Amino acid sequence: MERAGAVIHRFQYRDQHGTLLCDIDLDDMWGEVGPFVGITRAALHDALLPDPGRCRTGSATSVRQHDERVSVTFNDATAGVYDLVVGADGISSGVRRSAVSRSRLAYAGQMVWRSVACTRADELEGVQFWLGCDRFFGLCPVGPGTTYGFGNLTRARLQDPVAGRKHRLAEWFADFGAPVREYLAAVESDSDIHCAPVEWQPDAAWRNGRVVLIGDAAHAMSPMMGQGGCMAIEDASVLADELRRGSDIPAALTAFTQRRKPRVDWVREQSHALGQLLRLPAATRDRALREQGTAAFYDRYRPLAAAP
């Protein structure tokens, strides 16, 4: 993953004009746990998939339990019967809806425009959040000469047509600092920008019988902590650990949930709190970040340095 992405050493909050509000040394923060890596989703998948020949892509359309077995029908019309089904199919999980919970997602009050561009602003040091009054823009290196950018606006849901999307996004952030404007100019086309509402799952849903959920399928949260993918990877590791401990699948799933719930709940709560901070009036928010930002960052992330 380090070779496929970019090792990042600093995390900064700035106001929309570029004035530094808070600067965190990530090497000091994480110590010997491991590096902070910025990476695209496609590159992450490639790094994690050891043998593509053993992976069949697709999705489940129906999951039904009977006795100690689970029947699954897939979207290519094939079917199978299993001892255990792990739903790792994201925030709109079909496995969750079919076999665990029909709870609805909640809108977090923000729309986000995400993109990747072949550019690296000369002054970009690590991850940067540029904060405006009702919007912010994030920049994160994700590989050689490649940057991930995300613009968030606090507003009602909207459908943003693809045509003209780049121009509209540039206008919404036209009064931000040069690195943000230069990044948006480097995005090649309207279709390279993905627009979506920020949603989360108010009630985490972990399992039902021999069906267990991991990642966003179980506990989709606000993205403000940047921990969605990390929590999914931790879920998978802990689940495998508990299944290796014995042959009793239901007991392993119970132990998995008990181990994961406190840690995931912490991240969900902190993500929500950070979102509330960034929505404060700019003067209040900026003062809080200048005076307490570094200490609050450590308090928020330090518990995650312990093994899951």
N, C-alpha and C positions, 0 to 999 in steps of 0.2 A: 504493500500500500504506500510505503514511503517513496518507492521508486515511481509509482504511478501517479502520485499526487505531489503535494508541496508541504514540507515540514514548516510549521508556523510557530514563531517564537513570541509574538506580541499580540495583544488584544486591546484595541483602543476605542474609546467613545469620543466623538468630536461633535461640536455644534455644526449646523448646516454650512457654515462658512469655513470650517476646518480648524477652528480653535480647539486645542486638545483639552478634554475634560477629565480623562482618566486613562492611564496607561498601565496595563498588567503584563508582567513578565511571565509568560506561560511555562517556560522552562523551570522557573522557581515554583510555580503553582503546582505542576504535576510531578516534579522531582523525578524519581526513577520509575514511575508508573508506565510512562511511554510518551512518545511525542504527540503533539497536536498535529493532525494531518488534514489539510484541505484536499478534497478529492471529488471528482464528478461521480455521479451515481453509476454510469456505465463502466468507468474504470474500477470502481469499488466492486461491482459484480464480477468483472473479469478477474480481479485479484482473489476474490473469495471462492470462485468456482474451480475446484481442482480438476474435475473431469467432465467437460461439457457433454460427453457421450452418455453420462449417467443421469442427465437432467432433462426431463421432458417439460417443456413450457406449456402453460394452459391454466385453466382455473376450474374449480369445482362448481357445479350448478346445483347439486343436491347432496346433502349429507344426512344420513339417517342411522340411528343407533338401534340395535336389537341384541338383547342378551349382552355378550361381551365382545361384540364385533361392531364395526362401523362400515356402512355401505356408502360409497361415494360414486356419483356420476359426474363426468367431466364434460367440458364444453365441446369436445370432439366426439361425443356420444359414447365413449368408452366408459367402463365402470370397473370397480374393484371393491374388495372387502378387506378390512384391515383391523389389526388389534388396537391401533392408535392413529388418530388424525391430528396433525398440527396445522392450525390455520395461521399462516404467515403472509396473508394476502392483503395487507395494508388497511388504510383507514376506511375504505368502502368494502370491507371483507364480506365476501359471499358466504364463507364458512361461518362467520359470526351470525349473520342473519339466518342462515339455514338451520344451525344447530345449537347456538349458545344464547344469543340475545337479539332482540329487534329494536333496541334503544336507538334513538335518533341522534345524529350529530348536532352540535350547537355551533352557531356562527360566532366567531371571536371578535367581530366588529372591525375587521381589517381585510382589505384586499391586498394581494401580493402579486407582483410581476417579477418573474425569475428568468435569468438568462445566463449564458456563458459566452464570453467574448475572447478573442485572441488579442489580448492587450495586457500590459502590466504597467500601471502608472509608476513613474520613477520614484515618487515619494510614498508609495503604498508599503506600509510596514505591517505585515500580518493582516489580521482581521480588523476592519474598521466599520463602525456604525456612525453614520452622519445623521444627526438628529435635528429635525425641523419641528414645527409646531404641531401639525397633525399628520406627519409623515416622517419616515426615515429611510435611508438607503444604506445597504450593507455591501461591502466589498471583501472578497476572500480569495487569495491565490489558490488555485486547484491543480497546478502543474506548470511546466515550463512555458512562459509566455501566455498563460491562460488564467482568466479571472472569472469568478462567479459573482454575479450581482443580483441584488434583490431589493426592490422598492416596495415599501408598505405604506398604504394610505388608510387612515381611520375614516370609515365612511360606510354607508349602506351597501349591500350587495349590488353588484352591477354585472352586466354582460358586456365585456369590452371586445368589440369586433377585432379580428386579426388585422384587417386592412387599416393602416394608419396608426397601429399600436405603438410603433417605435417613436413616431413624432409626438403622440400624445404623452407618452412617458417622459420624453425629453422636456416637454413643456411643463409637466408637473414638478420636475426637479431642476428647472432652468436657473433658479436662484441658489442652488447648492454649489459647493466648491468645485474647482476645476477637475479633480480626479473623478468625481461622479459624472460630470458632463462629458469628460473624455471617454469614460467607460461606455456611456450610452451612445456616443458617436461611433464607437468601435463595434457595437452590435450590428451584425450584417443586415438583418431583415426583420420585418414584422413577425414572420413565422418563427423566428428564433427566440421570441419572448413568450413565456407561458404565463397566463393570468388565471388566478383561482382565488376563491375566498379562503381565509384562514379558518379552519374548522377544528373542533376537538370533540372528544367523547366524554361527556360529563360523568358517566358511570362506567368505570372499567369493567370489562367482562372477561374473566379468565378462562373458565372451563365449564363444561357440562358433560358428565360421564367420562367417556374416553375421547372426547374432543377437547383440545386445549388450544388457546390462542396465544400468540406472542407478537411483540412489536406493536405497531399501530393498530393491528386487528384487535388487540386486547385493550390498549390504553392510549389511543391517539390523544396527543396533548398539544398545547400551544408550542410553536417552534422557538420561542424566545430563548430557551436554554441551549438550543442546538443539539439536543440529546436524543432525538427520536431514533435515529439509526443506531446510536450507541446502545440505547436501551434494548433495541431489538436483538443486537448481537449478544448482549449480556443475557437476555432471555434464553436465546438458543443455547448458550454455553451452560447456563445453570440447569436448563431442562435436560440436556444430555448428561450432565453430572448426576442428577437425581435418578434418571432412568438407568444409569450404569450401576447404581448402588444396589439394585435388587430387581427381581422379576415381577413385582407387584405394581402394575401400571397405575391403578387408582391411587395407591399410597404415594407413588413417585410424583403424581400430578398435584396431590395435596401439599407435599413438601415443597415442590416448585413454587406454588402460589404463595405459601407462607414465607419463603425466602425472598421472593421478588416484590411482593406488595409494598412493604415499607419503603424500599428504595425508590420504586417507581412513583409512589405517592409523594415522596419528597420532591422529585423532579417535577411532577405535575404542579405541585403547590408553588414551587419556586418559579416555574415558568409563568404561571399566572401572576405572581407578585411582580416579576420583572416587567411583564406587559403593562401592569398597572402603573409602575414607576415611569415607564417611557411615555405614558399618556398624560402625565401630569403637565400643568402649564410649564412652558419651556424654562422660565427663570427658576422655578422651584426644582424642576428635574435637573437642570444643569448644576445648580448649587449642590444638590445632593450627590451628584456624581463627582464633582470636584472634591467635596469634603469627605465622602464616605465610600466612593465608588470602588476603590481597590479593596478595602476591608470587606465590603459587602460581596464582592466577587469571590474572594477567598471563602467567606462563610457559606456562600451558595454552592460552591463546587467541591470544597474540601471533603465532605462526606463521600463523594464519589471516588476518591483516591483509594479507599479501602476496597478489597476484593469483593465482588458481588456474591 
